[in-house]
Amino acid sequence: MKVNFESVKATFAGFAQQAKVRKGMLTVVAAFFVLQVYFVRELLAAELLFGMGFAVLFVLGLLFYFIGMIGERGLELGEVGVRVIANSARRGFEGLEDASRKTLGNSGSESARKAA
């Protein structure tokens, strides 16, 4: 059996060319997937950072809301306290006026009886 080295060489060259093409395509596809995985990881990291930023803004908003709500409630309580104090002061002043009228009107002194 006679072997034609030229045909074997051409056959192996064809396989080698096909293997090089396959290896090159496999390298390109692998690089594409690696870049996609990296891109997806970067997108997930960016999304997590944005999510944490929005969570911080949300917590700050809630904090400001509660501080405002507590301030409004404090003003309402302060208004009630001022009304209680004002009513007490008014009653006390009226009591003082009544007491001063009674003592002047019911005085047992001669000058008070003569004036009346």
TIRO-2110 file (N, C-alpha, C; in Angstrom, 1 decimal):
// TIRO-2110
0.8, -1.1, 0.0, N, 1, A
0.0, 0.0, 0.0, CA, 1, A
0.9, 1.2, 0.0, C, 1, A
0.6, 2.0, -0.9, N, 2, A
1.4, 3.2, -1.1, CA, 2, A
0.7, 4.4, -0.5, C, 2, A
1.4, 5.2, 0.3, N, 3, A
0.8, 6.3, 1.0, CA, 3, A
1.3, 7.5, 0.3, C, 3, A
0.4, 8.4, 0.0, N, 4, A
0.7, 9.6, -0.7, CA, 4, A
0.8, 10.7, 0.4, C, 4, A
2.0, 11.1, 0.7, N, 5, A
2.3, 12.0, 1.8, CA, 5, A
1.7, 13.4, 1.5, C, 5, A
1.6, 13.7, 0.3, N, 6, A
1.1, 15.0, -0.1, CA, 6, A
-0.4, 15.1, 0.3, C, 6, A
-1.1, 14.1, 0.0, N, 7, A
-2.6, 14.1, 0.4, CA, 7, A
-2.8, 14.0, 1.9, C, 7, A
-2.0, 13.3, 2.6, N, 8, A
-2.1, 13.2, 4.0, CA, 8, A
-1.7, 14.6, 4.6, C, 8, A
-0.7, 15.2, 4.1, N, 9, A
-0.3, 16.5, 4.6, CA, 9, A
-1.4, 17.5, 4.3, C, 9, A
-2.0, 17.5, 3.2, N, 10, A
-3.1, 18.4, 2.8, CA, 10, A
-4.3, 18.1, 3.7, C, 10, A
-4.6, 16.9, 4.0, N, 11, A
-5.7, 16.6, 4.9, CA, 11, A
-5.4, 17.1, 6.3, C, 11, A
-4.2, 16.9, 6.8, N, 12, A
-3.9, 17.4, 8.2, CA, 12, A
-3.9, 18.9, 8.2, C, 12, A
-3.4, 19.5, 7.1, N, 13, A
-3.4, 21.0, 7.0, CA, 13, A
-4.9, 21.5, 7.1, C, 13, A
-5.8, 20.8, 6.4, N, 14, A
-7.2, 21.2, 6.4, CA, 14, A
-7.7, 21.0, 7.8, C, 14, A
-7.4, 19.9, 8.5, N, 15, A
-7.8, 19.8, 9.9, CA, 15, A
-7.2, 20.8, 10.8, C, 15, A
-6.0, 21.1, 10.6, N, 16, A
-5.3, 22.1, 11.4, CA, 16, A
-6.0, 23.5, 11.2, C, 16, A
-6.3, 23.8, 9.9, N, 17, A
-7.0, 25.1, 9.6, CA, 17, A
-8.3, 25.1, 10.3, C, 17, A
-9.1, 24.0, 10.2, N, 18, A
-10.4, 23.9, 10.8, CA, 18, A
-10.2, 24.0, 12.4, C, 18, A
-9.2, 23.4, 12.9, N, 19, A
-9.0, 23.5, 14.4, CA, 19, A
-8.6, 24.9, 14.8, C, 19, A
-7.8, 25.6, 13.9, N, 20, A
-7.4, 26.9, 14.3, CA, 20, A
-8.7, 27.8, 14.2, C, 20, A
-9.5, 27.6, 13.2, N, 21, A
-10.8, 28.4, 13.1, CA, 21, A
-11.7, 28.1, 14.3, C, 21, A
-11.8, 26.8, 14.6, N, 22, A
-12.6, 26.5, 15.8, CA, 22, A
-12.0, 27.0, 17.1, C, 22, A
-10.7, 26.9, 17.2, N, 23, A
-10.1, 27.5, 18.4, CA, 23, A
-10.2, 29.0, 18.5, C, 23, A
-10.1, 29.7, 17.3, N, 24, A
-10.3, 31.1, 17.3, CA, 24, A
-11.7, 31.5, 17.6, C, 24, A
-12.7, 30.8, 17.0, N, 25, A
-14.1, 31.1, 17.3, CA, 25, A
-14.4, 30.8, 18.8, C, 25, A
-13.8, 29.7, 19.3, N, 26, A
-14.1, 29.3, 20.7, CA, 26, A
-13.5, 30.4, 21.6, C, 26, A
-12.3, 31.0, 21.2, N, 27, A
-11.7, 32.0, 22.0, CA, 27, A
-12.6, 33.3, 22.0, C, 27, A
-13.1, 33.6, 20.8, N, 28, A
-14.0, 34.8, 20.6, CA, 28, A
-15.2, 34.6, 21.4, C, 28, A
-15.9, 33.5, 21.3, N, 29, A
-17.1, 33.2, 22.1, CA, 29, A
-16.8, 33.2, 23.6, C, 29, A
-15.7, 32.6, 24.0, N, 30, A
-15.3, 32.6, 25.5, CA, 30, A
-15.1, 34.0, 25.9, C, 30, A
-14.4, 34.8, 25.2, N, 31, A
-14.2, 36.2, 25.5, CA, 31, A
-15.5, 37.0, 25.6, C, 31, A
-16.4, 36.7, 24.7, N, 32, A
-17.7, 37.4, 24.7, CA, 32, A
-18.5, 37.0, 26.0, C, 32, A
-18.5, 35.7, 26.3, N, 33, A
-19.2, 35.3, 27.5, CA, 33, A
-18.5, 35.9, 28.8, C, 33, A
-17.2, 35.9, 28.8, N, 34, A
-16.5, 36.5, 30.0, CA, 34, A
-16.8, 38.0, 30.1, C, 34, A
-16.8, 38.7, 29.0, N, 35, A
-17.2, 40.1, 29.0, CA, 35, A
-18.6, 40.3, 29.4, C, 35, A
-19.5, 39.4, 29.0, N, 36, A
-20.9, 39.5, 29.4, CA, 36, A
-21.1, 39.3, 30.9, C, 36, A
-20.4, 38.3, 31.4, N, 37, A
-20.4, 38.0, 32.8, CA, 37, A
-19.9, 39.2, 33.6, C, 37, A
-18.8, 39.8, 33.1, N, 38, A
-18.2, 41.0, 33.8, CA, 38, A
-19.2, 42.1, 33.7, C, 38, A
-19.8, 42.3, 32.5, N, 39, A
-20.8, 43.4, 32.3, CA, 39, A
-22.0, 43.2, 33.3, C, 39, A
-22.4, 42.0, 33.4, N, 40, A
-23.6, 41.7, 34.2, CA, 40, A
-23.2, 42.0, 35.7, C, 40, A
-22.0, 41.6, 36.1, N, 41, A
-21.6, 41.8, 37.5, CA, 41, A
-21.5, 43.3, 37.7, C, 41, A
-21.0, 44.1, 36.8, N, 42, A
-20.9, 45.5, 36.9, CA, 42, A
-22.3, 46.1, 37.0, C, 42, A
-23.2, 45.7, 36.2, N, 43, A
-24.6, 46.2, 36.3, CA, 43, A
-25.2, 45.9, 37.6, C, 43, A
-25.0, 44.7, 38.1, N, 44, A
-25.6, 44.3, 39.4, CA, 44, A
-24.9, 45.1, 40.5, C, 44, A
-23.6, 45.4, 40.4, N, 45, A
-23.0, 46.2, 41.4, CA, 45, A
-23.5, 47.6, 41.4, C, 45, A
-23.7, 48.2, 40.2, N, 46, A
-24.2, 49.5, 40.0, CA, 46, A
-25.7, 49.6, 40.6, C, 46, A
-26.5, 48.5, 40.3, N, 47, A
-27.8, 48.5, 40.7, CA, 47, A
-27.9, 48.4, 42.3, C, 47, A
-27.0, 47.7, 42.9, N, 48, A
-27.0, 47.6, 44.3, CA, 48, A
-26.6, 48.9, 44.9, C, 48, A
-25.6, 49.6, 44.3, N, 49, A
-25.2, 50.9, 44.8, CA, 49, A
-26.3, 51.9, 44.7, C, 49, A
-27.0, 51.9, 43.6, N, 50, A
-28.2, 52.8, 43.4, CA, 50, A
-29.3, 52.5, 44.4, C, 50, A
-29.5, 51.2, 44.6, N, 51, A
-30.5, 50.7, 45.6, CA, 51, A
-30.1, 51.2, 47.0, C, 51, A
-28.9, 51.1, 47.4, N, 52, A
-28.5, 51.6, 48.7, CA, 52, A
-28.6, 53.1, 48.8, C, 52, A
-28.3, 53.8, 47.7, N, 53, A
-28.5, 55.2, 47.7, CA, 53, A
-29.9, 55.6, 47.9, C, 53, A
-30.8, 55.0, 47.2, N, 54, A
-32.2, 55.3, 47.3, CA, 54, A
-32.7, 54.9, 48.7, C, 54, A
-32.2, 53.8, 49.3, N, 55, A
-32.6, 53.4, 50.6, CA, 55, A
-32.2, 54.5, 51.6, C, 55, A
-31.0, 55.0, 51.5, N, 56, A
-30.5, 56.1, 52.4, CA, 56, A
-31.4, 57.3, 52.2, C, 56, A
-31.7, 57.7, 51.0, N, 57, A
-32.6, 58.8, 50.8, CA, 57, A
-34.0, 58.6, 51.4, C, 57, A
-34.5, 57.3, 51.2, N, 58, A
-35.8, 57.0, 51.8, CA, 58, A
-35.8, 57.1, 53.3, C, 58, A
-34.7, 56.6, 54.0, N, 59, A
-34.6, 56.7, 55.4, CA, 59, A
-34.5, 58.1, 55.9, C, 59, A
-33.8, 58.9, 55.1, N, 60, A
-33.7, 60.4, 55.5, CA, 60, A
-35.0, 61.0, 55.3, C, 60, A
-35.8, 60.7, 54.3, N, 61, A
-37.1, 61.2, 54.1, CA, 61, A
-38.0, 60.9, 55.2, C, 61, A
-38.0, 59.6, 55.6, N, 62, A
-38.8, 59.2, 56.8, CA, 62, A
-38.4, 59.9, 58.1, C, 62, A
-37.1, 60.1, 58.2, N, 63, A
-36.6, 60.8, 59.4, CA, 63, A
-37.1, 62.2, 59.5, C, 63, A
-37.0, 62.9, 58.3, N, 64, A
-37.5, 64.3, 58.3, CA, 64, A
-39.0, 64.3, 58.5, C, 64, A
-39.7, 63.4, 57.9, N, 65, A
-41.2, 63.3, 58.1, CA, 65, A
-41.5, 63.2, 59.6, C, 65, A
-40.9, 62.2, 60.2, N, 66, A
-41.2, 62.0, 61.7, CA, 66, A
-40.8, 63.2, 62.5, C, 66, A
-39.7, 63.8, 62.2, N, 67, A
-39.3, 65.0, 62.9, CA, 67, A
-40.3, 66.1, 62.7, C, 67, A
-40.8, 66.3, 61.5, N, 68, A
-41.9, 67.3, 61.3, CA, 68, A
-43.2, 66.9, 62.0, C, 68, A
-43.5, 65.6, 62.0, N, 69, A
-44.7, 65.2, 62.7, CA, 69, A
-44.6, 65.4, 64.2, C, 69, A
-43.4, 65.1, 64.8, N, 70, A
-43.2, 65.3, 66.2, CA, 70, A
-43.3, 66.8, 66.5, C, 70, A
-42.7, 67.6, 65.6, N, 71, A
-42.8, 69.1, 65.8, CA, 71, A
-44.2, 69.6, 65.8, C, 71, A
-45.0, 69.1, 64.9, N, 72, A
-46.4, 69.5, 64.8, CA, 72, A
-47.1, 69.1, 66.1, C, 72, A
-46.9, 67.9, 66.5, N, 73, A
-47.5, 67.4, 67.8, CA, 73, A
-47.1, 68.2, 69.0, C, 73, A
-45.8, 68.6, 69.0, N, 74, A
-45.3, 69.4, 70.1, CA, 74, A
-46.0, 70.8, 70.1, C, 74, A
-46.2, 71.4, 68.9, N, 75, A
-46.9, 72.7, 68.8, CA, 75, A
-48.3, 72.5, 69.3, C, 75, A
-49.0, 71.4, 69.0, N, 76, A
-50.3, 71.2, 69.4, CA, 76, A
-50.3, 71.1, 71.0, C, 76, A
-49.4, 70.4, 71.5, N, 77, A
-49.3, 70.2, 73.0, CA, 77, A
-49.0, 71.5, 73.6, C, 77, A
-48.1, 72.3, 73.0, N, 78, A
-47.7, 73.6, 73.5, CA, 78, A
-48.9, 74.6, 73.5, C, 78, A
-49.7, 74.5, 72.5, N, 79, A
-50.9, 75.3, 72.4, CA, 79, A
-51.9, 75.0, 73.5, C, 79, A
-52.1, 73.7, 73.7, N, 80, A
-53.0, 73.3, 74.8, CA, 80, A
-52.4, 73.8, 76.2, C, 80, A
-51.1, 73.6, 76.4, N, 81, A
-50.6, 74.1, 77.6, CA, 81, A
-50.7, 75.6, 77.8, C, 81, A
-50.5, 76.4, 76.7, N, 82, A
-50.6, 77.8, 76.8, CA, 82, A
-52.1, 78.2, 77.1, C, 82, A
-53.0, 77.5, 76.5, N, 83, A
-54.5, 77.7, 76.8, CA, 83, A
-54.8, 77.5, 78.3, C, 83, A
-54.2, 76.4, 78.8, N, 84, A
-54.5, 76.0, 80.2, CA, 84, A
-53.9, 77.1, 81.1, C, 84, A
-52.7, 77.5, 80.8, N, 85, A
-52.0, 78.6, 81.6, CA, 85, A
-52.8, 79.9, 81.5, C, 85, A
-53.2, 80.2, 80.3, N, 86, A
-54.0, 81.5, 80.1, CA, 86, A
-55.3, 81.4, 80.9, C, 86, A
-56.0, 80.3, 80.8, N, 87, A
-57.3, 80.2, 81.5, CA, 87, A
-57.0, 80.3, 83.0, C, 87, A
-56.0, 79.6, 83.5, N, 88, A
-55.6, 79.7, 85.0, CA, 88, A
-55.3, 81.2, 85.3, C, 88, A
-54.5, 81.8, 84.5, N, 89, A
-54.1, 83.2, 84.8, CA, 89, A
-55.3, 84.1, 84.8, C, 89, A
-56.2, 83.9, 83.8, N, 90, A
-57.4, 84.7, 83.7, CA, 90, A
-58.3, 84.5, 85.0, C, 90, A
-58.5, 83.3, 85.4, N, 91, A
-59.3, 83.0, 86.6, CA, 91, A
-58.6, 83.6, 87.8, C, 91, A
-57.3, 83.5, 87.9, N, 92, A
-56.6, 84.1, 89.0, CA, 92, A
-56.8, 85.6, 89.1, C, 92, A
-56.6, 86.2, 87.9, N, 93, A
-56.8, 87.7, 87.8, CA, 93, A
-58.2, 88.1, 88.2, C, 93, A
-59.2, 87.3, 87.7, N, 94, A
-60.6, 87.6, 88.0, CA, 94, A
-60.8, 87.4, 89.5, C, 94, A
-60.2, 86.4, 90.1, N, 95, A
-60.4, 86.2, 91.5, CA, 95, A
-59.7, 87.3, 92.3, C, 95, A
-58.6, 87.8, 91.8, N, 96, A
-58.0, 89.0, 92.5, CA, 96, A
-58.8, 90.2, 92.4, C, 96, A
-59.4, 90.4, 91.2, N, 97, A
-60.3, 91.6, 91.1, CA, 97, A
-61.5, 91.5, 92.0, C, 97, A
-62.1, 90.3, 92.1, N, 98, A
-63.3, 90.1, 93.0, CA, 98, A
-62.8, 90.3, 94.5, C, 98, A
-61.7, 89.8, 94.8, N, 99, A
-61.2, 89.9, 96.2, CA, 99, A
-61.0, 91.4, 96.5, C, 99, A
-60.4, 92.1, 95.5, N, 100, A
-60.1, 93.5, 95.8, CA, 100, A
-61.4, 94.3, 95.9, C, 100, A
-62.4, 94.0, 95.1, N, 101, A
-63.7, 94.7, 95.2, CA, 101, A
-64.4, 94.4, 96.5, C, 101, A
-64.3, 93.1, 96.9, N, 102, A
-65.0, 92.7, 98.2, CA, 102, A
-64.4, 93.4, 99.4, C, 102, A
-63.1, 93.4, 99.4, N, 103, A
-62.4, 94.0, 100.5, CA, 103, A
-62.6, 95.5, 100.6, C, 103, A
-62.6, 96.2, 99.4, N, 104, A
-62.9, 97.6, 99.4, CA, 104, A
-64.3, 97.9, 99.7, C, 104, A
-65.2, 97.1, 99.2, N, 105, A
-66.7, 97.4, 99.4, CA, 105, A
-67.2, 97.1, 100.8, C, 105, A
-66.6, 96.1, 101.4, N, 106, A
-67.0, 95.6, 102.7, CA, 106, A
-66.1, 96.2, 103.8, C, 106, A
-65.4, 97.2, 103.6, N, 107, A
-64.5, 97.7, 104.6, CA, 107, A
-65.3, 98.2, 105.8, C, 107, A
-64.8, 97.9, 106.9, N, 108, A
-65.5, 98.4, 108.1, CA, 108, A
-64.9, 99.8, 108.6, C, 108, A
-64.1, 100.4, 107.9, N, 109, A
-63.5, 101.7, 108.3, CA, 109, A
-64.6, 102.8, 108.2, C, 109, A
-64.4, 103.8, 108.9, N, 110, A
-65.3, 105.0, 108.9, CA, 110, A
-65.3, 105.7, 107.6, C, 110, A
-64.1, 105.8, 107.0, N, 111, A
-63.9, 106.6, 105.8, CA, 111, A
-64.7, 105.8, 104.6, C, 111, A
-64.7, 104.5, 104.7, N, 112, A
-65.4, 103.8, 103.7, CA, 112, A
-66.9, 103.9, 103.9, C, 112, A
-67.4, 104.0, 105.1, N, 113, A
-68.8, 104.1, 105.4, CA, 113, A
-69.2, 105.5, 105.0, C, 113, A
-68.4, 106.5, 105.2, N, 114, A
-68.8, 107.9, 104.9, CA, 114, A
-68.8, 108.0, 103.4, C, 114, A
-67.9, 107.4, 102.6, N, 115, A
-67.9, 107.5, 101.2, CA, 115, A
-69.1, 106.8, 100.6, C, 115, A
-69.6, 105.8, 101.2, N, 116, A
-70.8, 105.2, 100.6, CA, 116, A
-72.0, 105.9, 101.0, C, 116, A
END
